[in-house]
């Protein structure tokens, strides 16, 4: 009894923390822009060009 109020407060604080964390995320352009969808970036040991999977 009475714990329901504490659970609600904790859940609300947790939701606020998660929302603030998501709002502070930034996109790293070097990882998301300029990479064609039809290229496969697979690490290689012989310095071969990336695979073209189109």
C-alpha positions in Angstrom: 0.0 0.0 0.0 1.3 3.4 -0.9 4.0 2.0 -3.2 1.8 2.7 -6.2 2.6 6.5 -5.9 6.3 5.8 -5.7 6.1 3.5 -8.7 4.4 6.3 -10.6 7.0 8.8 -9.7 9.9 6.5 -10.6 8.2 5.6 -13.9 7.6 9.3 -14.7 11.3 10.2 -13.9 12.5 7.3 -16.0 10.4 8.4 -19.0 11.7 11.9 -18.6 15.3 10.7 -18.5 14.8 8.5 -21.6 13.1 11.3 -23.5 15.9 13.8 -22.7 18.5 11.3 -23.8 16.8 10.7 -27.1 16.5 14.4 -27.7 20.2 14.8 -27.1 21.2 12.2 -29.7 23.0 13.6 -32.8 23.4 12.0 -36.2 27.0 11.3 -37.2 27.1 12.5 -40.9 30.1 10.5 -41.8 28.3 7.3 -41.0 25.0 8.0 -42.7 25.6 10.3 -45.7 27.3 9.7 -48.9 27.2 5.9 -48.8 25.2 4.5 -51.8 22.6 1.9 -50.8 23.9 -0.5 -53.4 27.5 -0.7 -52.0 28.6 -3.2 -49.4 31.3 -1.9 -47.0 33.0 -5.1 -45.9 36.4 -5.0 -44.3 39.0 -6.7 -46.4 42.7 -7.6 -45.9 43.8 -7.1 -49.5 42.6 -3.4 -50.0 40.0 -4.5 -52.6 37.4 -1.9 -53.5 34.0 -2.2 -51.9 31.6 -4.8 -53.4 29.0 -3.5 -55.8 25.8 -5.5 -54.9 23.5 -3.9 -57.5 
